[in-house]
């Protein structure tokens, strides 16, 4: 449709183009004026502003598009990345160690469907990356978020190819023997520090804290959350019992939708044979002045 407006001898031509959008974006709204710009290249878990709206800026026009939460999902949008991050936490609870910490690399495709009066089921194709060895693997996953009142943990099934190719047996055994027999029990705090730095000697304890945090983040996740471990506030090694290394951890979790920093205390055990186990968890009082420390990939 073309509208011609005559004013002061000048011709102003306004061309309005109405687009019909299909394949996942049933609504597109264009409005003029300035507004926030969403940067998807900031953090691997960066998300749009809010659950159902994605905002981008093109010149002086701000395009706001509805994000699909059922059917075929846009891999870069919040619903797909949220579900994929839950799969990340699940894999860490199964395979994580002081020398194996798994992160989401890429969401290739995803779909979601309502399960009548029960919740929502997701099908995902992903690339996961083991942070320490940089080994990547292709994964397929099915994730179910229960609906209804009262929160219960999401249910996850996942299979990966190539993700477990790195052999960490020697490193894990050396770490275990060193700290099982050490007369000086390990401890540390503020990992990473305010500059994002992690001392080399603290990295296995940082990795272990991240893996242990995945047990909490998996349990607490729902369709309105996106969790990341921000920092190990402190940890203290306890006396070894039944051949298990034991630690008290205080971790800071960053809930990225609300931007809240949540404190948890954990009792963690680990051995090469038994893997990581979280025996006790305690949610700490809210800290209203806390900020997330800088991200680090060291």
C-alpha positions as CSV (number, residue, x, y, z in Angstrom):
1,X,0.0,0.0,0.0
2,X,1.4,3.4,-1.0
3,X,0.3,6.7,0.6
4,X,1.2,10.1,-1.0
5,X,1.2,13.1,1.3
6,X,1.4,16.7,-0.2
7,X,2.7,19.4,2.0
8,X,4.5,22.8,1.3
9,X,5.2,21.8,-2.2
10,X,7.2,18.9,-1.2
11,X,6.3,15.3,-1.8
12,X,6.7,12.9,1.0
13,X,6.5,9.3,-0.1
14,X,5.8,6.8,2.7
15,X,6.1,3.2,1.7
16,X,4.5,0.8,4.2
17,X,5.2,-2.8,3.6
18,X,3.2,-5.4,5.4
19,X,5.1,-8.6,5.8
20,X,3.5,-12.0,6.5
21,X,5.9,-13.9,8.6
22,X,5.8,-17.7,8.9
23,X,8.1,-20.5,10.2
24,X,8.2,-19.6,13.9
25,X,7.5,-15.8,14.1
26,X,3.7,-15.3,13.8
27,X,3.9,-11.6,14.8
28,X,6.3,-8.8,13.9
29,X,5.8,-5.3,15.3
30,X,7.8,-2.3,14.1
31,X,7.9,0.9,16.0
32,X,10.1,4.0,15.6
33,X,12.3,5.4,18.4
34,X,15.3,4.3,20.4
35,X,15.4,1.3,22.6
36,X,17.7,-1.3,24.1
37,X,19.8,-3.4,21.8
38,X,20.3,-7.1,22.6
39,X,23.8,-8.4,22.0
40,X,23.8,-12.2,21.4
41,X,27.6,-12.3,21.2
42,X,28.2,-11.3,24.9
43,X,28.0,-14.6,26.8
44,X,27.2,-18.1,25.6
45,X,24.1,-18.0,27.7
46,X,23.0,-14.5,26.6
47,X,19.2,-14.3,26.1
48,X,16.6,-12.0,24.8
49,X,14.9,-9.5,27.1
50,X,12.1,-11.6,28.6
51,X,10.7,-15.0,27.7
52,X,8.4,-14.2,24.8
53,X,9.9,-11.2,23.1
54,X,13.1,-10.8,21.2
55,X,14.3,-7.2,20.4
56,X,16.7,-6.1,17.7
57,X,17.6,-2.6,16.4
58,X,17.9,-1.8,12.7
59,X,18.7,1.9,12.1
60,X,16.1,4.0,13.8
61,X,13.4,1.2,13.9
62,X,13.2,-1.3,16.7
63,X,11.9,-4.7,15.6
64,X,10.1,-6.7,18.3
65,X,9.3,-10.3,17.3
66,X,7.4,-12.9,19.2
67,X,9.5,-15.9,20.2
68,X,7.9,-19.3,19.6
69,X,7.8,-21.6,22.6
70,X,6.1,-24.5,20.8
71,X,6.7,-26.0,17.4
72,X,10.1,-25.5,15.7
73,X,12.3,-23.3,17.8
74,X,14.9,-20.7,16.8
75,X,18.2,-22.1,18.1
76,X,19.4,-18.6,19.2
77,X,16.2,-17.7,21.1
78,X,15.6,-18.1,24.9
79,X,13.4,-21.2,25.0
80,X,15.9,-23.3,23.0
81,X,19.0,-22.1,24.9
82,X,17.3,-22.4,28.2
83,X,16.4,-26.0,27.6
84,X,19.9,-26.7,26.2
85,X,21.6,-25.3,29.3
86,X,19.6,-27.7,31.4
87,X,21.0,-30.5,29.3
88,X,24.5,-29.1,30.1
89,X,23.8,-29.4,33.8
90,X,22.5,-32.9,33.4
91,X,25.7,-34.0,31.6
92,X,27.9,-32.5,34.3
93,X,26.0,-34.4,37.0
94,X,26.7,-37.6,35.0
95,X,30.2,-37.1,33.8
96,X,31.8,-34.1,35.5
97,X,35.0,-34.2,37.6
98,X,37.8,-31.9,38.7
99,X,39.2,-32.5,35.2
100,X,35.9,-32.7,33.1
101,X,33.5,-29.7,33.0
102,X,31.0,-29.6,30.2
103,X,29.5,-26.5,28.6
104,X,26.9,-25.7,25.9
105,X,28.6,-24.7,22.6
106,X,25.9,-24.6,20.0
107,X,22.2,-25.3,19.7
108,X,21.6,-26.6,16.1
109,X,17.9,-27.3,16.2
110,X,15.0,-27.7,18.6
111,X,11.3,-28.2,18.9
112,X,8.8,-28.1,21.7
113,X,5.3,-29.5,22.2
114,X,2.7,-29.2,25.0
115,X,1.9,-32.4,26.8
116,X,-1.7,-32.0,27.9
117,X,-2.0,-31.0,31.5
118,X,1.5,-32.4,32.2
119,X,4.1,-29.9,30.9
120,X,6.3,-29.2,27.8
121,X,8.6,-31.6,26.0
122,X,11.7,-30.4,24.1
123,X,13.8,-32.2,21.4
124,X,17.2,-30.7,20.9
125,X,20.3,-31.2,18.7
126,X,23.4,-29.7,20.3
127,X,27.1,-29.4,20.4
128,X,28.6,-29.6,23.9
129,X,32.2,-28.8,24.7
130,X,34.4,-30.1,27.5
131,X,36.1,-26.9,28.8
132,X,39.4,-28.3,30.0
133,X,40.4,-30.4,26.9
134,X,38.3,-28.4,24.4
135,X,36.9,-31.7,23.1
136,X,33.5,-31.2,21.5
137,X,30.7,-33.7,20.9
138,X,27.4,-33.9,19.1
139,X,24.4,-34.6,21.4
140,X,20.7,-35.3,21.0
141,X,18.5,-34.7,24.0
142,X,14.9,-34.9,25.1
143,X,13.9,-32.7,28.0
144,X,10.6,-32.5,29.9
145,X,9.5,-29.6,32.1
146,X,6.7,-30.7,34.4
147,X,3.8,-28.3,34.6
148,X,1.3,-27.6,37.4
149,X,1.7,-26.2,40.8
150,X,4.8,-27.0,42.8
151,X,8.2,-27.3,41.2
152,X,9.9,-30.6,40.3
153,X,13.1,-31.1,38.5
154,X,13.1,-31.3,34.7
155,X,13.6,-34.8,33.3
156,X,16.4,-35.2,30.8
157,X,17.7,-38.0,28.5
158,X,20.8,-37.3,26.4
159,X,23.3,-39.1,24.3
160,X,26.6,-37.7,22.9
161,X,29.2,-38.8,20.4
162,X,32.8,-37.8,20.9
163,X,32.4,-35.8,24.1
164,X,34.2,-38.3,26.3
165,X,37.2,-38.9,24.0
166,X,39.6,-37.1,26.4
167,X,41.2,-39.4,28.9
168,X,41.5,-37.8,32.3
169,X,42.3,-40.9,34.3
170,X,45.9,-40.1,35.0
171,X,45.2,-36.5,36.1
172,X,42.3,-37.5,38.3
173,X,44.2,-40.3,39.9
174,X,47.2,-38.0,40.7
175,X,44.9,-35.3,42.1
176,X,43.1,-37.9,44.2
177,X,46.2,-39.4,45.6
178,X,47.7,-36.0,46.4
179,X,44.7,-34.8,48.4
180,X,43.7,-38.1,49.9
181,X,47.0,-38.4,51.7
182,X,47.9,-34.7,52.1
183,X,48.5,-33.5,55.7
184,X,47.4,-30.0,54.7
185,X,43.7,-29.9,53.7
186,X,43.1,-27.6,50.7
187,X,41.0,-24.4,50.9
188,X,40.4,-21.4,48.8
189,X,38.1,-18.4,48.2
190,X,36.9,-16.0,45.5
191,X,37.5,-18.3,42.5
192,X,37.7,-16.6,40.0
193,X,38.8,-13.4,41.6
194,X,37.4,-9.9,40.8
195,X,39.6,-9.8,37.6
196,X,38.4,-13.2,36.3
197,X,41.7,-14.9,37.2
198,X,42.0,-18.5,38.6
199,X,45.3,-19.7,40.0
200,X,46.4,-22.9,38.3
201,X,46.4,-24.8,41.6
202,X,42.8,-23.8,42.2
203,X,41.4,-24.8,38.8
204,X,40.5,-28.4,39.7
205,X,38.6,-27.1,42.8
206,X,36.9,-24.5,40.6
207,X,35.9,-27.2,38.1
208,X,34.6,-29.4,41.0
209,X,32.6,-26.6,42.4
210,X,31.1,-25.9,38.9
211,X,30.2,-29.6,38.5
212,X,28.7,-29.8,42.0
213,X,26.7,-26.6,41.2
214,X,25.1,-28.3,38.2
215,X,23.3,-30.7,40.7
216,X,21.6,-27.6,42.2
217,X,21.0,-25.8,38.8
218,X,19.5,-28.9,37.3
219,X,17.1,-29.4,40.3
220,X,16.1,-25.7,40.4
221,X,15.6,-25.1,36.7
222,X,12.2,-24.4,35.1
223,X,10.9,-22.6,32.1
224,X,11.5,-19.2,33.6
225,X,15.2,-19.7,34.7
226,X,18.6,-19.8,33.2
227,X,21.4,-20.7,35.6
228,X,25.2,-20.3,35.5
229,X,27.8,-20.7,38.3
230,X,29.3,-17.2,38.9
231,X,31.9,-18.0,41.5
232,X,33.2,-20.3,44.2
233,X,33.0,-18.0,47.2
234,X,35.0,-20.4,49.3
235,X,35.7,-24.1,49.8
236,X,37.3,-26.2,52.5
237,X,38.5,-29.7,52.3
238,X,37.3,-32.1,55.1
239,X,38.9,-35.3,56.3
240,X,38.6,-38.1,53.8
241,X,35.9,-40.7,54.6
242,X,35.4,-44.1,53.0
243,X,38.0,-43.2,50.3
244,X,36.0,-40.2,49.3
245,X,37.5,-36.7,49.2
246,X,35.1,-34.4,51.0
247,X,34.5,-30.6,50.6
248,X,32.4,-27.9,52.0
249,X,31.6,-25.4,49.1
250,X,29.9,-22.0,49.1
251,X,29.0,-21.1,45.6
252,X,27.3,-18.2,43.9
253,X,24.8,-19.0,41.2
254,X,23.8,-16.4,38.6
255,X,20.1,-16.6,37.6
256,X,20.4,-14.8,34.3
257,X,16.7,-13.9,33.7
258,X,16.2,-12.1,37.1
259,X,19.9,-11.2,37.4
260,X,19.8,-12.5,40.9
261,X,22.9,-13.9,42.6
262,X,21.9,-16.9,44.7
263,X,24.1,-18.4,47.5
264,X,24.3,-22.1,48.2
265,X,26.4,-24.2,50.6
266,X,27.1,-27.8,49.5
267,X,28.7,-30.9,51.0
268,X,30.5,-32.5,48.1
269,X,32.4,-35.8,47.8
270,X,34.5,-37.1,44.9
271,X,36.7,-40.0,44.0
272,X,37.7,-41.4,40.5
273,X,35.6,-44.5,41.1
274,X,32.4,-42.9,42.6
275,X,32.4,-39.6,40.8
276,X,31.0,-36.3,42.1
277,X,28.2,-36.6,44.7
278,X,26.4,-33.7,46.4
279,X,25.3,-35.0,49.8
280,X,23.8,-31.9,51.4
281,X,22.6,-28.5,50.0
282,X,21.6,-25.4,51.9
283,X,20.1,-22.2,50.4
284,X,21.6,-19.1,52.0
285,X,19.7,-15.8,52.7
286,X,19.4,-13.4,49.8
287,X,22.2,-11.0,49.2
288,X,20.7,-7.8,47.8
289,X,24.0,-6.0,47.1
290,X,25.8,-9.0,45.4
291,X,27.0,-8.7,41.8
292,X,28.2,-11.4,39.5
293,X,32.0,-11.6,39.1
294,X,33.4,-11.3,35.5
295,X,33.2,-14.4,33.3
296,X,36.4,-16.3,32.6
297,X,37.4,-19.1,30.3
298,X,40.8,-19.9,32.0
